[in-house]
């Protein structure tokens, strides 16, 4: 039977896809956090343990501008391949739909917010597929995604502007991924 860690390398779609997009944003000097974010505690040992466990530490007041990334896996695409997993041959799904939801949060200054939103949109439209073979090694974004639009929310009384961006995509597992699960 495959280990829990190996199963997570393949099927923890949320962590895999969010971490990949975070690496793209970080390479473009965009401060980004995944849904695995927790508030910075201020205790160095506790914070170090949280980072070691795979969590992003965030200071909600200071970490601006920032992109908060959430990935939601969707329905399978009906593409099955016969694989032997745990000594049993079975058909396994190899391709799914998915959706990135990216919350862009800045100080309540429309000039800063508009510039940040524009740069993030540019990166998503021109560089997202560059994660294939770099930060996505066992998975692949298959089709050019659909920009689902943006929803701005201006909250000057809270000191922030926020825009939610939605991007739909198709993704699959690379052939080499099955080596982590097969006997």
Backbone as a printed PyTorch tensor [residue, N CA C, xyz], in Angstrom:
tensor([[[  0.8590,  -1.1940,   0.0000],
         [  0.0000,   0.0000,   0.0000],
         [  0.8940,   1.2430,   0.0000]],

        [[  0.5560,   2.2540,  -0.7730],
         [  1.3520,   3.4820,  -0.7860],
         [  1.3200,   4.1790,   0.5770]],

        [[  2.3500,   4.9630,   0.8560],
         [  2.3960,   5.7090,   2.1130],
         [  1.4430,   6.9070,   2.0450]],

        [[  1.0850,   7.4060,   3.1960],
         [  0.2360,   8.5920,   3.2800],
         [  0.8900,   9.7710,   2.5690]],

        [[  2.2060,   9.9080,   2.7240],
         [  2.9310,  11.0010,   2.0850],
         [  2.8620,  10.8960,   0.5650]],

        [[  3.0260,   9.6760,   0.0380],
         [  2.9740,   9.4950,  -1.4160],
         [  1.5710,   9.7390,  -1.9610]],

        [[  0.5780,   9.3120,  -1.2090],
         [ -0.8080,   9.5680,  -1.6290],
         [ -1.0560,  11.0760,  -1.6800]],

        [[ -0.5560,  11.8060,  -0.6740],
         [ -0.7400,  13.2660,  -0.6370],
         [ -0.0350,  13.9480,  -1.8050]],

        [[  1.1220,  13.4400,  -2.2240],
         [  1.8190,  14.0190,  -3.3820],
         [  0.9300,  14.0150,  -4.6250]],

        [[  0.0610,  13.0210,  -4.7150],
         [ -0.8040,  12.8770,  -5.8840],
         [ -2.1710,  13.5330,  -5.6580]],

        [[ -2.8170,  13.2190,  -4.5410],
         [ -4.2290,  13.5600,  -4.3660],
         [ -4.5380,  14.7570,  -3.4820]],

        [[ -3.5360,  15.3880,  -2.8850],
         [ -3.8130,  16.6240,  -2.1470],
         [ -3.7660,  17.7760,  -3.1530]],

        [[ -4.7670,  17.7820,  -4.0400],
         [ -4.8070,  18.7470,  -5.1370],
         [ -4.7270,  20.1860,  -4.6370]],

        [[ -5.4220,  20.4680,  -3.5400],
         [ -5.4430,  21.8290,  -3.0210],
         [ -4.0190,  22.3050,  -2.7050]],

        [[ -3.2990,  21.5360,  -1.9220],
         [ -1.9440,  21.9380,  -1.5180],
         [ -1.0120,  22.0010,  -2.7330]],

        [[ -1.0700,  21.0040,  -3.5950],
         [ -0.1840,  20.9540,  -4.7630],
         [ -0.3940,  22.1700,  -5.6650]],

        [[ -1.6330,  22.4510,  -6.0200],
         [ -1.9130,  23.5390,  -6.9560],
         [ -1.6790,  24.9140,  -6.3180]],

        [[ -2.0830,  25.0760,  -5.0660],
         [ -1.8840,  26.3610,  -4.3870],
         [ -0.3970,  26.6660,  -4.2180]],

        [[  0.3750,  25.6700,  -3.8230],
         [  1.8150,  25.8660,  -3.6280],
         [  2.4910,  26.2180,  -4.9490]],

        [[  2.0420,  25.5820,  -6.0160],
         [  2.6050,  25.8750,  -7.3280],
         [  2.3380,  27.3190,  -7.7470]],

        [[  1.1070,  27.7780,  -7.5790],
         [  0.7810,  29.1600,  -7.9380],
         [  1.5060,  30.1390,  -7.0190]],

        [[  1.6200,  29.7930,  -5.7480],
         [  2.3610,  30.6590,  -4.8180],
         [  3.7980,  30.8260,  -5.2950]],

        [[  4.4270,  29.7550,  -5.7640],
         [  5.8140,  29.8650,  -6.2250],
         [  5.9170,  30.7800,  -7.4440]],

        [[  4.9210,  30.7450,  -8.3220],
         [  4.9110,  31.6410,  -9.4760],
         [  4.7800,  33.0950,  -9.0290]],

        [[  3.8720,  33.3610,  -8.1090],
         [  3.7060,  34.7300,  -7.6090],
         [  4.9740,  35.2060,  -6.9000]],

        [[  5.5290,  34.3570,  -6.0460],
         [  6.7260,  34.7240,  -5.2960],
         [  7.8780,  35.0460,  -6.2460]],

        [[  8.0210,  34.2610,  -7.3190],
         [  9.0730,  34.5190,  -8.3130],
         [  8.8700,  35.8690,  -8.9920]],

        [[  7.6420,  36.3830,  -8.9770],
         [  7.3260,  37.6790,  -9.5650],
         [  7.1680,  38.7710,  -8.5030]],

        [[  7.7410,  38.5270,  -7.3260],
         [  7.7320,  39.4870,  -6.2150],
         [  6.3320,  39.8610,  -5.7350]],

        [[  5.4220,  38.8890,  -5.8070],
         [  4.0730,  39.0550,  -5.2630],
         [  4.0060,  38.2770,  -3.9500]],

        [[  3.6530,  38.9410,  -2.8700],
         [  3.4910,  38.2590,  -1.5880],
         [  2.2340,  37.4090,  -1.6800]],

        [[  2.3830,  36.0920,  -1.4620],
         [  1.2530,  35.1840,  -1.6520],
         [  1.1670,  34.1880,  -0.5020]],

        [[ -0.0640,  33.7890,  -0.2160],
         [ -0.3500,  32.8290,   0.8410],
         [ -1.3430,  31.8110,   0.2970]],

        [[ -1.2290,  30.5760,   0.7670],
         [ -2.1650,  29.5270,   0.3670],
         [ -3.2580,  29.4080,   1.4220]],

        [[ -4.2070,  28.5160,   1.1820],
         [ -5.2660,  28.2960,   2.1790],
         [ -4.6990,  27.6440,   3.4380]],

        [[ -3.4300,  27.2740,   3.4050],
         [ -2.7560,  26.6980,   4.5740],
         [ -2.1410,  27.7930,   5.4480]],

        [[ -2.7590,  28.9880,   5.4550],
         [ -2.1970,  30.0980,   6.2290],
         [ -2.7880,  30.1440,   7.6320]],

        [[ -1.9130,  30.5190,   8.5500],
         [ -2.3370,  30.7450,   9.9300],
         [ -1.6850,  32.0380,  10.4100]],

        [[ -2.2990,  32.6600,  11.3880],
         [ -1.7790,  33.9180,  11.9100],
         [ -0.4390,  33.6940,  12.6050]],

        [[  0.4870,  34.5850,  12.3280],
         [  1.7880,  34.5630,  13.0040],
         [  1.5360,  34.7500,  14.5020]],

        [[  2.1420,  33.8920,  15.3140],
         [  1.8820,  33.9390,  16.7570],
         [  2.7860,  34.9180,  17.4900]],

        [[  3.9760,  35.1490,  16.9440],
         [  4.9500,  35.9770,  17.6510],
         [  5.9180,  35.1350,  18.4620]],

        [[  5.5830,  33.8800,  18.7060],
         [  6.4670,  32.9440,  19.4040],
         [  7.3370,  32.2590,  18.3470]],

        [[  8.6490,  32.4980,  18.3770],
         [  9.5450,  32.0070,  17.3300],
         [  9.5120,  30.4900,  17.1870]],

        [[  9.5050,  29.7700,  18.2890],
         [  9.4880,  28.3060,  18.2220],
         [  8.1700,  27.7880,  17.6510]],

        [[  7.0730,  28.3470,  18.1070],
         [  5.7540,  27.9420,  17.6190],
         [  5.6090,  28.2610,  16.1280]],

        [[  6.0740,  29.4480,  15.7270],
         [  5.9950,  29.8250,  14.3160],
         [  6.8810,  28.9260,  13.4580]],

        [[  8.0790,  28.6080,  13.9360],
         [  8.9910,  27.7290,  13.1900],
         [  8.3820,  26.3390,  13.0220]],

        [[  7.7190,  25.8440,  14.0640],
         [  7.0750,  24.5260,  13.9850],
         [  5.9320,  24.5440,  12.9680]],

        [[  5.2010,  25.6440,  12.9180],
         [  4.1000,  25.7540,  11.9600],
         [  4.6220,  25.7760,  10.5220]],

        [[  5.7030,  26.5040,  10.2860],
         [  6.3070,  26.5460,   8.9510],
         [  6.8260,  25.1630,   8.5670]],

        [[  7.4780,  24.4940,   9.5120],
         [  8.0000,  23.1400,   9.2480],
         [  6.8650,  22.1760,   8.9030]],

        [[  5.6890,  22.3950,   9.4750],
         [  4.5220,  21.5440,   9.2080],
         [  3.8250,  21.9210,   7.8930]],

        [[  4.3350,  22.9540,   7.2040],
         [  3.7870,  23.3030,   5.8960],
         [  2.7930,  24.4370,   5.8720]],

        [[  2.6990,  25.1910,   6.9440],
         [  1.7590,  26.3100,   6.9930],
         [  2.4200,  27.6110,   6.5880]],

        [[  1.6440,  28.5140,   5.9840],
         [  2.0880,  29.8780,   5.6900],
         [  1.7520,  30.7340,   6.9020]],

        [[  2.7080,  31.5220,   7.3690],
         [  2.4550,  32.4490,   8.4740],
         [  2.0990,  33.8110,   7.8970]],

        [[  1.0480,  34.4030,   8.4260],
         [  0.5830,  35.6860,   7.9030],
         [  0.3230,  36.6520,   9.0450]],

        [[  0.6430,  37.8950,   8.7880],
         [  0.2460,  38.9890,   9.6650],
         [ -0.7940,  39.7670,   8.8600]],

        [[ -2.0500,  39.6040,   9.2140],
         [ -3.1480,  40.1350,   8.4020],
         [ -3.0880,  41.6540,   8.2290]],

        [[ -2.4920,  42.3600,   9.1720],
         [ -2.4120,  43.8170,   9.0580],
         [ -1.1890,  44.2670,   8.2610]],

        [[ -0.0900,  43.5540,   8.3770],
         [  1.1550,  44.0020,   7.7470],
         [  1.3970,  43.4030,   6.3680]],

        [[  0.8960,  42.2220,   6.0990],
         [  1.1810,  41.5480,   4.8360],
         [  0.2610,  42.0560,   3.7330]],

        [[  0.5690,  43.2630,   3.2590],
         [ -0.1790,  43.8890,   2.1720],
         [  0.8120,  44.6070,   1.2770]],

        [[  0.5870,  44.6190,  -0.0250],
         [ -0.4470,  43.8700,  -0.7260],
         [ -0.1130,  42.3850,  -0.7170]],

        [[ -1.1640,  41.5670,  -0.8550],
         [ -0.9770,  40.1160,  -0.8520],
         [ -2.0330,  39.4470,  -1.7070]],

        [[ -1.6910,  38.2320,  -2.1210],
         [ -2.6300,  37.3630,  -2.8310],
         [ -2.8810,  36.1560,  -1.9440]],

        [[ -4.1440,  35.8780,  -1.6730],
         [ -4.5300,  34.6890,  -0.9140],
         [ -5.1100,  33.6920,  -1.9130]],

        [[ -4.4800,  32.5270,  -2.0010],
         [ -4.7940,  31.5450,  -3.0330],
         [ -5.5990,  30.3920,  -2.4520]],

        [[ -6.6880,  30.0530,  -3.1290],
         [ -7.4580,  28.8670,  -2.7700],
         [ -7.7380,  28.0900,  -4.0510]],

        [[ -7.5050,  26.7870,  -4.0170],
         [ -7.8010,  25.9360,  -5.1690],
         [ -8.9060,  24.9650,  -4.7850]],

        [[ -9.9120,  24.8610,  -5.6480],
         [-11.0060,  23.9190,  -5.4380],
         [-11.0100,  22.9160,  -6.5810]],

        [[-10.7410,  21.6350,  -6.2710],
         [-10.8250,  20.6300,  -7.3320],
         [-12.2790,  20.4130,  -7.7280]],

        [[-12.4800,  20.1570,  -9.0090],
         [-13.8300,  19.9390,  -9.5120],
         [-14.0280,  18.5090,  -9.9660]],

        [[-14.9960,  18.3490, -10.8540],
         [-15.3890,  17.0180, -11.3290],
         [-14.2980,  16.3830, -12.1780]],

        [[-14.2450,  15.0590, -12.1070],
         [-13.3590,  14.3080, -12.9820],
         [-13.8360,  14.4120, -14.4170]],

        [[-12.9150,  14.1620, -15.3380],
         [-13.2120,  14.3160, -16.7550],
         [-13.5300,  12.9860, -17.4430]],

        [[-13.6440,  11.9100, -16.6630],
         [-14.0020,  10.6150, -17.2380],
         [-12.8530,   9.9460, -17.9790]],

        [[-11.6300,  10.3400, -17.6480],
         [-10.4520,   9.7230, -18.2630],
         [ -9.8440,   8.7620, -17.2440]],

        [[ -9.9690,   7.4750, -17.5240],
         [ -9.4970,   6.4450, -16.5990],
         [ -8.3770,   5.6400, -17.2370]],

        [[ -7.4360,   5.2250, -16.3920],
         [ -6.3310,   4.3660, -16.8040],
         [ -6.2680,   3.2250, -15.8060]],

        [[ -6.0170,   2.0110, -16.2900],
         [ -5.8750,   0.8580, -15.3920],
         [ -4.5050,   0.9170, -14.7190]],

        [[ -4.4840,   0.8770, -13.3930],
         [ -3.2480,   0.9060, -12.6190],
         [ -3.3320,  -0.1310, -11.5140]],

        [[ -2.1680,  -0.6290, -11.0840],
         [ -2.0940,  -1.5560,  -9.9580],
         [ -1.6910,  -0.7380,  -8.7330]],

        [[ -2.5830,  -0.6870,  -7.7710],
         [ -2.3410,   0.0600,  -6.5410],
         [ -2.6810,  -0.8680,  -5.3830]],

        [[ -1.7040,  -1.0770,  -4.5130],
         [ -1.9260,  -1.9870,  -3.3950],
         [ -2.2500,  -3.3990,  -3.8600]],

        [[ -1.5750,  -3.8830,  -4.8970],
         [ -1.7370,  -5.2250,  -5.4700],
         [ -3.0880,  -5.4550,  -6.1430]],

        [[ -3.8380,  -4.4040,  -6.3680],
         [ -5.1500,  -4.5350,  -7.0180],
         [ -5.1680,  -3.6670,  -8.2700]],

        [[ -5.5320,  -4.2890,  -9.3990],
         [ -5.6610,  -3.4920, -10.6150],
         [ -7.0350,  -2.8360, -10.6170]],

        [[ -7.0280,  -1.5370, -10.9300],
         [ -8.2780,  -0.7860, -10.9100],
         [ -8.1860,   0.3790, -11.8780]],

        [[ -9.3210,   0.8480, -12.3660],
         [ -9.3010,   2.0650, -13.1750],
         [ -9.2220,   3.2790, -12.2510]],

        [[ -8.3350,   4.2060, -12.5820],
         [ -8.2000,   5.4200, -11.7720],
         [ -8.3840,   6.6560, -12.6530]],

        [[ -9.0230,   7.6450, -12.0840],
         [ -9.2520,   8.9230, -12.7740],
         [ -7.9180,   9.6330, -12.9570]],

        [[ -7.7300,  10.2830, -14.0990],
         [ -6.4530,  10.9470, -14.3760],
         [ -6.5840,  12.4360, -14.7110]],

        [[ -7.7960,  12.9590, -14.8040],
         [ -7.9660,  14.3480, -15.2260],
         [ -9.2090,  14.9470, -14.5580]],

        [[ -9.0720,  16.2250, -14.1340],
         [-10.1480,  16.9040, -13.4270],
         [-10.2600,  18.3510, -13.8730]],

        [[-11.3590,  18.9640, -13.5140],
         [-11.5060,  20.4170, -13.6090],
         [-11.1100,  20.9790, -12.2420]],

        [[-10.7950,  22.2450, -12.2180],
         [-10.4540,  22.8920, -10.9590],
         [-10.6270,  24.3920, -11.0800]],

        [[-10.5290,  25.0750,  -9.9440],
         [-10.7170,  26.5210,  -9.9390],
         [ -9.7930,  27.1700,  -8.9110]],

        [[ -9.0560,  28.1760,  -9.3760],
         [ -8.3060,  29.0380,  -8.4700],
         [ -9.1950,  30.2090,  -8.0950]],

        [[ -9.2550,  30.5020,  -6.7970],
         [ -9.8730,  31.7220,  -6.2900],
         [ -8.7380,  32.4930,  -5.6350]],

        [[ -8.5170,  33.6950,  -6.1150],
         [ -7.4120,  34.5020,  -5.6060],
         [ -7.9920,  35.7930,  -5.0490]],

        [[ -7.7980,  36.0080,  -3.7610],
         [ -8.2130,  37.2590,  -3.1260],
         [ -7.0100,  38.1820,  -3.0840]],

        [[ -7.1470,  39.3520,  -3.6800],
         [ -6.0890,  40.3570,  -3.6850],
         [ -6.4350,  41.4040,  -2.6420]],

        [[ -5.5380,  41.6130,  -1.7010],
         [ -5.8200,  42.5160,  -0.5820],
         [ -4.7110,  43.5530,  -0.5150]],

        [[ -5.1390,  44.8120,  -0.5100],
         [ -4.1980,  45.9300,  -0.4250],
         [ -4.7200,  46.9440,   0.5850]],

        [[ -3.8940,  47.9460,   0.8290],
         [ -4.3550,  49.0970,   1.5990],
         [ -5.4840,  49.7600,   0.8080]],

        [[ -6.2730,  50.5580,   1.4750],
         [ -7.4400,  51.1960,   0.8550],
         [ -7.0190,  52.3990,   0.0120]],

        [[ -6.2190,  52.1210,  -1.0040],
         [ -5.7750,  53.1470,  -1.9500],
         [ -5.9850,  52.5570,  -3.3420]],

        [[ -6.9020,  53.1060,  -4.1170],
         [ -7.2670,  52.5270,  -5.4030],
         [ -6.0820,  52.4950,  -6.3630]],

        [[ -5.1500,  53.4150,  -6.2440],
         [ -3.9770,  53.4010,  -7.1280],
         [ -3.1270,  52.1640,  -6.8580]],

        [[ -2.9040,  51.8590,  -5.6020],
         [ -2.1310,  50.6650,  -5.2370],
         [ -2.9050,  49.4160,  -5.6240]],

        [[ -4.1920,  49.4070,  -5.3210],
         [ -5.0030,  48.2220,  -5.5820],
         [ -5.1080,  47.9260,  -7.0740]],

        [[ -5.3740,  48.9320,  -7.8750],
         [ -5.5150,  48.7240,  -9.3200],
         [ -4.2110,  48.2200,  -9.9330]],

        [[ -3.0880,  48.7610,  -9.5100],
         [ -1.7920,  48.3130, -10.0370],
         [ -1.5200,  46.8590,  -9.6450]],

        [[ -1.8170,  46.5070,  -8.3980],
         [ -1.5990,  45.1360,  -7.9190],
         [ -2.5020,  44.1540,  -8.6640]],

        [[ -3.7680,  44.5020,  -8.7800],
         [ -4.7360,  43.6570,  -9.4880],
         [ -4.3000,  43.4320, -10.9390]],

        [[ -3.8190,  44.4690, -11.5880],
         [ -3.3960,  44.3820, -12.9790],
         [ -2.1910,  43.4560, -13.1310]],

        [[ -1.2200,  43.5580, -12.2500],
         [ -0.0310,  42.6990, -12.3200],
         [ -0.4150,  41.2390, -12.0980]],

        [[ -1.2670,  40.9640, -11.1220],
         [ -1.6800,  39.5810, -10.8680],
         [ -2.4500,  39.0270, -12.0700]],

        [[ -3.3430,  39.8080, -12.6290],
         [ -4.0790,  39.3490, -13.8140],
         [ -3.1040,  39.0600, -14.9610]],

        [[ -2.1270,  39.9210, -15.1660],
         [ -1.1190,  39.7080, -16.2090],
         [ -0.3840,  38.3830, -15.9870]],

        [[  0.0410,  38.1230, -14.7720],
         [  0.7600,  36.8750, -14.4720],
         [ -0.1260,  35.6690, -14.7480]],

        [[ -1.3840,  35.7300, -14.3230],
         [ -2.2890,  34.6000, -14.5470],
         [ -2.5240,  34.3620, -16.0360]],

        [[ -2.6380,  35.4130, -16.8040],
         [ -2.9280,  35.2700, -18.2350],
         [ -1.7080,  34.9040, -19.0670]],

        [[ -0.5090,  35.2070, -18.5890],
         [  0.6720,  35.0040, -19.4270],
         [  1.6530,  33.9700, -18.9010]],

        [[  1.5800,  33.6230, -17.6080],
         [  2.6260,  32.7740, -17.0380],
         [  2.1260,  31.5290, -16.3100]],

        [[  0.8200,  31.3690, -16.1510],
         [  0.3260,  30.2390, -15.3630],
         [  0.8220,  28.8970, -15.8960]],

        [[  0.8080,  28.7170, -17.1980],
         [  1.2180,  27.4270, -17.7500],
         [  2.7070,  27.1540, -17.5520]],

        [[  3.4780,  28.1640, -17.1760],
         [  4.9140,  27.9570, -16.9290],
         [  5.1790,  27.1160, -15.6820]],

        [[  4.1760,  26.8930, -14.8470],
         [  4.3790,  26.0450, -13.6650],
         [  4.4900,  24.5690, -14.0600]],

        [[  3.9700,  24.2110, -15.2540],
         [  4.0820,  22.8240, -15.7150],
         [  5.5600,  22.4790, -15.8950]],

        [[  5.9850,  21.3970, -15.2330],
         [  7.3670,  20.9530, -15.3600],
         [  8.3470,  21.7040, -14.4810]],

        [[  7.8810,  22.7300, -13.7720],
         [  8.7660,  23.4450, -12.8500],
         [  8.2940,  23.2010, -11.4170]],

        [[  7.2620,  23.9250, -10.9870],
         [  6.7340,  23.6680,  -9.6430],
         [  5.6400,  22.6120,  -9.6550]],

        [[  5.0860,  22.3220, -10.8130],
         [  4.1560,  21.1830, -10.9640],
         [  4.9130,  20.0770, -11.6900]],

        [[  5.3060,  19.0500, -10.9510],
         [  6.0800,  17.9630, -11.5510],
         [  5.2560,  16.7020, -11.7630]],

        [[  4.2740,  16.4670, -10.9050],
         [  3.4480,  15.2610, -11.0000],
         [  2.0760,  15.5600, -11.5860]],

        [[  1.7600,  16.8270, -11.7470],
         [  0.4770,  17.2800, -12.2730],
         [  0.7470,  18.2190, -13.4380]],

        [[ -0.2740,  18.4720, -14.2380],
         [ -0.1170,  19.3810, -15.3690],
         [ -1.4230,  20.1230, -15.6080]],

        [[ -1.3170,  21.4350, -15.7570],
         [ -2.4750,  22.2160, -16.1730],
         [ -2.6040,  21.9890, -17.6700]],

        [[ -3.7390,  21.3920, -18.0710],
         [ -3.8970,  20.9270, -19.4460],
         [ -4.3860,  21.9840, -20.4150]],

        [[ -5.3740,  22.7060, -20.0250],
         [ -5.9710,  23.6340, -20.9720],
         [ -5.8440,  25.0440, -20.4560]],

        [[ -5.8040,  25.9460, -21.3960],
         [ -5.8160,  27.3420, -21.0010],
         [ -7.1260,  27.5820, -20.2640]],

        [[ -7.0510,  28.1850, -19.1720],
         [ -8.1520,  28.3690, -18.2530],
         [ -9.0810,  29.4720, -18.7120]],

        [[-10.1840,  29.5310, -18.0690],
         [-11.1680,  30.5870, -18.3220],
         [-11.0920,  31.5760, -17.1720]],

        [[-10.9700,  32.8430, -17.5180],
         [-10.9990,  33.8960, -16.5090],
         [-12.4570,  34.0900, -16.1320]],

        [[-12.7970,  33.7510, -14.9020],
         [-14.1790,  33.8380, -14.4390],
         [-14.5830,  35.2230, -13.9880]],

        [[-13.6920,  36.1910, -14.1430],
         [-14.0340,  37.5650, -13.7810],
         [-13.5230,  37.9530, -12.4090]],

        [[-13.8060,  39.1840, -12.0440],
         [-13.3620,  39.7240, -10.7670],
         [-14.5280,  40.3380, -10.0170]],

        [[-14.3960,  40.3430,  -8.7150],
         [-15.4070,  40.9420,  -7.8440],
         [-14.7070,  41.8690,  -6.8670]],

        [[-14.7100,  43.1740,  -7.1300],
         [-14.0580,  44.0940,  -6.2020],
         [-14.9430,  44.4060,  -5.0000]],

        [[-14.3000,  44.5510,  -3.8610],
         [-14.9910,  44.9710,  -2.6370],
         [-14.1240,  46.0490,  -1.9960]],

        [[-14.6510,  47.2140,  -1.8740],
         [-13.9150,  48.3170,  -1.2770],
         [-14.3720,  48.4690,   0.1700]],

        [[-13.4400,  48.3410,   1.0920],
         [-13.7530,  48.4580,   2.5160],
         [-12.8340,  49.5100,   3.1560]],

        [[-12.9650,  50.7530,   2.7560],
         [-12.0610,  51.7620,   3.3040],
         [-12.1770,  51.9020,   4.8190]],

        [[-13.3690,  51.6200,   5.3590],
         [-13.5340,  51.7110,   6.8190],
         [-12.7090,  50.6650,   7.5550]],

        [[-12.3500,  49.5570,   6.8460],
         [-11.4890,  48.5200,   7.4330],
         [-10.0400,  48.6890,   6.9960]],

        [[ -9.8110,  49.6770,   6.1260],
         [ -8.4550,  49.9520,   5.6830],
         [ -7.9660,  49.0500,   4.5580]],

        [[ -8.9010,  48.3550,   3.8610],
         [ -8.4850,  47.4690,   2.7760],
         [ -9.3710,  47.6210,   1.5490]],

        [[ -8.7810,  47.2800,   0.4120],
         [ -9.5160,  47.0090,  -0.8130],
         [ -9.2410,  45.5600,  -1.1380]],

        [[-10.2560,  44.8570,  -1.6140],
         [-10.1150,  43.4380,  -1.9340],
         [-10.7810,  43.1490,  -3.2690]],

        [[-10.1110,  42.3790,  -4.1070],
         [-10.6900,  41.8870,  -5.3470],
         [-10.5460,  40.3790,  -5.3520]],

        [[-11.6230,  39.6830,  -5.6870],
         [-11.5850,  38.2310,  -5.8400],
         [-11.5520,  37.9180,  -7.3280]],

        [[-10.5550,  37.1190,  -7.7230],
         [-10.4090,  36.6900,  -9.1050],
         [-10.6320,  35.1850,  -9.1670]],

        [[-11.3200,  34.7320, -10.2070],
         [-11.6280,  33.3140, -10.3940],
         [-11.0470,  32.8490, -11.7260]],

        [[-10.3540,  31.7140, -11.7030],
         [ -9.7890,  31.1280, -12.9210],
         [-10.1010,  29.6320, -12.9390]],

        [[-10.7890,  29.1860, -13.9890],
         [-11.1340,  27.7720, -14.1610],
         [-10.0880,  27.1030, -15.0510]],

        [[ -9.8090,  25.8290, -14.7930],
         [ -8.8100,  25.1120, -15.5780],
         [ -9.0920,  23.6180, -15.5730]],

        [[ -8.4030,  22.9170, -16.4500],
         [ -8.3740,  21.4540, -16.4680],
         [ -6.9670,  21.0360, -16.0880]],

        [[ -6.8560,  19.9890, -15.2640],
         [ -5.5250,  19.5000, -14.8910],
         [ -5.5350,  17.9850, -14.8570]],

        [[ -4.3580,  17.4260, -14.9410],
         [ -4.2390,  15.9650, -14.9560],
         [ -2.9820,  15.5480, -14.2070]],

        [[ -2.8600,  14.2430, -14.0510],
         [ -1.6550,  13.6780, -13.4640],
         [ -0.6950,  13.3020, -14.5820]],

        [[  0.5810,  13.5540, -14.3770],
         [  1.5980,  13.1300, -15.3240],
         [  1.7990,  11.6230, -15.1670]],

        [[  2.2540,  10.9580, -16.2150],
         [  2.4650,   9.5050, -16.1680],
         [  3.4030,   9.0950, -15.0380]],

        [[  4.4160,   9.9040, -14.7660],
         [  5.3890,   9.5660, -13.7240],
         [  4.7870,   9.5800, -12.3250]],

        [[  3.6380,  10.2170, -12.1430],
         [  3.0170,  10.3020, -10.8070],
         [  2.6350,   8.9270, -10.2860]],

        [[  2.2510,   8.0330, -11.1770],
         [  1.7680,   6.7200, -10.7290],
         [  2.8660,   5.8900, -10.0840]],

        [[  4.1270,   6.2130, -10.3650],
         [  5.2240,   5.4810,  -9.7360],
         [  5.1630,   5.5940,  -8.2170]],

        [[  4.5720,   6.6480,  -7.7090],
         [  4.4810,   6.8410,  -6.2590],
         [  3.3950,   5.9880,  -5.6140]],

        [[  2.4980,   5.4340,  -6.4280],
         [  1.3850,   4.6560,  -5.8900],
         [  1.4220,   3.1740,  -6.2520]],

        [[  2.0820,   2.8420,  -7.3580],
         [  2.0780,   1.4530,  -7.8160],
         [  3.0600,   0.6170,  -7.0330]],

        [[  2.7850,  -0.6690,  -7.0060],
         [  3.7140,  -1.5920,  -6.3550],
         [  4.7500,  -2.0460,  -7.3430]]])
